[in-house]
Amino acid sequence: MGLGLGLGPELWSLPGPPTSTPPAVTSTLLTTKIVSTQSKLTFWPQWTHHGKNLSCQLWDPRAERILSEESVGLDVKHAPKLKIEATPREAIVTEGESVTMTCQVLSSNPGYQKIAWLKDGTLLREQETLKLTLSTVTKEMSGKYQCQASNEIGSRQSEEVDLQVYYAPESSRVEILPSPAKEGNKVQMTCVSPANPPPTNYTWYHDKKKVLGQTNKTFQIPAVLLGHAGYYSCLAENSLGTGQVGQEAELDVQYPPKEVTAVIQNPTPIREGDSVTLSCNYNSSNPEVSRYEWNFQGSWKKLLREVLIIEKVSWDARPISCAACNQWCSWAPSVSLDVLYAPRDVRVQQISPPSDIHSGHRVLLGCNFSSSRPRDVRFFWQKNGIFLKEGRDLTFDAISPEDAGNYNCLVNNSVGQTVSEPRVLQVLYAPRRLRVSIGPKDKVMEGKKAVLTCEGDANPPIFQYSWFDWKNQNLQHYDQMLRLDPVKVQHSGAYRCQAINRLGMGQSTPSTLTVYYSPETIGRRVAVGVGFCLAALLLAFWGVKLQKSWKKIRSQQGLQENSSGQSFFVRNKKVRRAPLSEDPHSLGCYNPVMEDAISYATLRFPVGDADAPITGDAGTPETEGPSPSRDDTVTYSVVQKHRVGDYENVVPESPEDEGIHYSELVRLGIGERPLAREMVEYVTLKQ
């Protein structure tokens, strides 16, 4: 707010306490006619500025004088401003005395309209005057008092007056924290006894007995024990007097169950598989036990009853413990069931040698087990289920293949007997006991099948076989069986085999295979033999006869000249497996081997036999002397006919003209020809 004219700076003034206002703003206006200066002051008035004058002065600094001055009265509207005073001044009285408090209105614009009194922030409706008088104070009147006035602007409250009423301690009570308290924890008890001034001395009682050395308001027990449990009370005292002992407070010391034990109820020693009953006992507990817990075989069981029943106890039952629980659990020491059981984990151990067992080695087997209760045990040995001996160890000074097998050891105690798993004892050795077996028999007919098997005993198994014949020749056959199919007579002989494994070699003794001829072969060979025999006899016979006939032919020159030397008389006869001729001069025998073949024989006739009488086919005796130039050799032939005519100019009389044909040479001498010409024809042989 500004007002005035001047040439110098303006000064503003306001009586009363200094105020925090921004500086005045001065502005100057220049024209051709006038120079004017204006100052503006802005501020926030307080209730204390009410009724004060605000002045503005125009000051000439050169002349150092006031050129002009203007003032304005301030009318500041505000709520009532109050002040309270008490008699006595400190507002401290003893119970039963009186006290007066006066409310002063320092300022109010506009004036106040209503007065009220408050105690601890609560309106006292009965007191509406500027003065409050408490004739006979009580401890309940203690508190903080204020007066309150209001006008159109608002209402205001005075500062507080703290009225303190002194009185002797009242009846005391005890507070316990925590309650109930766990044994071993910290406990604090407080004696509460209202008094003003506060009590300066306390007396504590435990079960109506004074607790020595405790005179403070609080009674602390760092680690409460069962002996601290009971009823506590206290007595307070201040400068005005001594109070009264109030109601007792109980210190409830709680604790987990004490002296918990697990008890085995079985009257006799426990064996594997028995039923076991245990009970969980305790001496005392606060609060009472509400449940039980069992630690059995690593698992937890919660039960409402104290009894645990194990239906079938195992041999390796662990120690058992139980806990009796209220808010806390107390565990009993573990109790061992001491279960009696037969030996466990019985096994056969090969002590020496540590690796493979070879025939002839010294071998030591041991019988071991992991546990037994009781420990007093006995050992037994079995081989393939048959009892061998008693003792913990089994020794073979020089083991043989016959000792191989399944070995068990048995361990027993007073509870029972346990048998180990079979230990297979393998003995390694080179091939042995080799022999050659011949199937189906060692005598077999040719054309059948013969199987020779090399049988033997070896460990590890044989991986190679070799076969040898009676000439000790390697047959280059490396299988276990030698098959001869079909078997021949040439296969007859002694055979042996040789076997090899990784430990060595073995060989068998020779076994003889006999192959005999089949009936067919025997028949053929007999037929061939008989044929050769007959042929030899026939040739011999015809040799003699041809020699004599030849001599006659040579002597008969006329007849020979008329003949071309290629034509002669033959007698054609059918013979089947019979002598060629019943004539005493015909020689020969049937030879089935010579079928489909031609045999030639050359006969030489001795000279001395030329004059011997010879009977021809017609039965006519003739005599002929030897010719000096005659060849004494006659060729005789036997021809097998092949389903066609044997001769160029001879037609068979019947279809049966097949089989063996033989020609009988008839010596032609000088004289008449025989009359009987039955079945004789003249043929010419084609070379």
DAJOFEN-V644835 format. One record per pair of residues at least 4 apart in sequence whose ideal C-beta (glycine too) atoms are under 6 Angstrom apart, sorted by the first residue. I is the first residue (numbers start at 0). J is the second residue. Records with the same first field share a line. If there is no record, write none. Layout:
I=J / J
This chain:
0=40
1=37 / 38 / 39
2=55 / 69
3=55 / 57 / 67 / 69
5=36 / 57 / 66
7=58 / 59 / 60
8=58
9=38 / 55 / 57
10=56 / 58
11=23 / 40 / 55
12=54
13=53
14=51
15=47 / 48 / 51
18=42
20=42
23=38 / 40
24=39
25=38
26=37
27=36
28=35
29=34
44=48 / 73 / 75
46=75 / 77 / 80 / 106
48=73 / 75
49=75 / 108
51=73
52=70 / 72
53=71 / 73
54=70
55=69
56=65 / 68
57=66 / 67
58=65
59=64 / 66
76=108 / 152
77=108 / 152
78=152 / 153 / 155
79=104 / 107 / 111 / 148 / 150 / 155
80=105 / 106
81=102 / 104 / 146 / 148 / 157
82=103 / 105 / 157
83=100 / 102 / 146 / 157 / 160
84=101
85=90 / 100 / 160
86=99
90=160 / 162
91=163
92=96 / 98 / 136 / 164
93=165
94=137 / 138 / 164 / 166
95=135
96=136
97=134
98=133 / 136
99=132
100=131 / 144 / 160
101=130
102=129 / 146
104=111 / 148
107=111 / 150
109=150 / 151
111=148 / 150
112=150
113=149
114=127 / 129 / 148
115=147
116=123 / 126 / 131 / 146
117=122 / 145
118=123 / 142 / 144
119=142 / 143
126=131
133=140
136=140 / 164
138=164 / 166
140=164
141=162 / 163 / 164
143=159 / 161
144=160 / 162
145=156 / 157 / 159
146=157
147=154 / 156
149=154
165=195 / 239
166=195
167=239 / 240
168=192 / 194 / 198 / 235 / 237 / 242
169=192 / 193 / 242
170=243 / 245
171=190 / 192 / 233 / 235 / 242 / 245
172=191 / 245 / 246
173=188 / 190 / 231 / 233 / 248
174=189 / 191
175=188 / 248 / 250
176=187
179=251 / 253
180=184 / 186 / 223 / 252
181=253
182=252 / 254
183=222
185=221
186=220 / 223
187=217 / 219
188=218 / 231
189=217
190=201 / 216 / 233
192=198 / 235 / 242
194=198 / 237
196=237
198=235 / 236 / 237
199=237
200=214 / 236
201=214 / 216 / 233 / 235
202=234
203=210 / 213 / 218 / 233
204=209 / 232
205=210 / 229 / 231
206=229 / 230
213=218
220=227
223=227 / 252
225=252
228=250 / 252
230=247 / 249
231=248 / 250
232=244 / 247
234=244
235=242
236=241
253=285
254=285
255=327 / 329
256=281 / 284 / 288 / 323 / 329
257=282 / 283
258=282
259=281 / 323 / 329 / 331
260=280 / 331
261=277 / 279 / 321 / 331 / 334
262=278 / 280
263=277
264=276
265=269 / 275
268=339
269=273 / 275 / 336 / 338
270=339
271=314 / 338 / 340
272=311
273=312
274=310
275=309 / 312
276=308
277=307
278=305 / 306
279=291 / 305 / 321 / 323
281=323
284=288 / 325
286=325
288=323 / 325
289=325
290=301 / 303 / 324
291=302 / 305 / 323
292=301 / 322
293=300 / 307 / 321
294=320
295=319
296=317
312=316 / 338
314=338 / 340
316=336 / 338
318=333 / 335
319=334
320=330 / 331 / 333
321=331
322=328 / 330
323=329
324=328
339=372 / 414
340=372 / 414
341=414 / 415 / 417
342=368 / 371 / 376 / 410 / 417
343=369 / 370
344=368 / 369
345=368 / 410 / 417 / 419
346=367 / 419
347=364 / 406 / 408 / 419 / 422
348=365 / 367
349=364
350=363 / 365
351=363
352=360
355=427
356=360 / 362 / 426
357=427
358=399 / 400 / 426 / 428
359=397
360=398
361=396
362=395 / 398
363=394
364=393
365=392
366=378 / 391 / 408
368=410
371=376 / 412
373=412
376=410 / 412
377=411
378=390 / 391 / 410
379=389 / 409
380=387 / 388 / 393 / 408
381=386 / 407
382=387 / 404 / 406
383=404 / 405
395=402
398=402 / 426
400=426 / 428
403=424 / 425 / 426
405=421 / 423
406=422 / 424
407=418 / 419 / 421
408=419
409=416 / 418
410=417
411=416
427=458
428=458
429=502 / 503 / 505
430=455 / 457 / 461 / 498 / 500 / 505
431=456 / 505
432=455 / 456
433=455 / 498 / 505 / 507
434=454 / 507
435=451 / 494 / 496 / 507 / 510
436=452 / 454
437=441 / 451 / 512
438=450
441=512
442=513
443=447 / 449 / 486 / 514
444=515 / 517
445=487 / 488 / 514 / 517
446=485 / 517
447=486
448=484
449=483 / 486
450=480 / 482
451=481 / 494
452=480
453=464 / 479 / 496
455=498
457=461 / 500
459=500
461=498 / 500
463=477 / 499
464=477 / 479 / 496 / 498
465=497
466=474 / 476 / 481 / 496
467=471 / 473 / 495
468=472 / 492 / 494
469=492 / 493
476=481
483=490
486=490 / 514
488=514
490=514
491=513 / 514
493=509 / 511
494=510
495=507 / 509
496=507
497=506
498=505
499=504
516=520 / 521
526=591
527=592
530=589 / 590 / 591 / 592
531=590
532=588
533=537 / 587 / 588 / 589
534=588 / 590
536=586 / 588
537=541 / 579 / 586 / 587 / 588
538=542 / 600
539=586
540=586
541=545 / 586 / 635
542=602
544=584
545=549 / 602 / 633 / 664
546=604 / 608
547=608 / 611 / 613
548=666
549=604 / 631 / 633
550=609 / 623 / 625
551=623 / 666 / 668
552=666 / 667
553=626 / 629
554=623 / 624 / 626
555=668 / 669
558=667
562=566
565=683
566=683
568=665 / 679 / 681
569=662 / 682
570=616 / 663 / 679
573=658
574=579 / 659
575=658
576=589
579=585 / 587 / 661
580=585
585=663
593=598
595=639
598=637
600=635
601=632
602=633
603=631 / 632
604=631
609=625
612=620
614=618 / 620
615=619 / 665
616=665
617=673 / 675
619=673
621=668 / 670
623=668
637=661
640=645 / 660
645=660
646=682
647=685
649=682
651=656
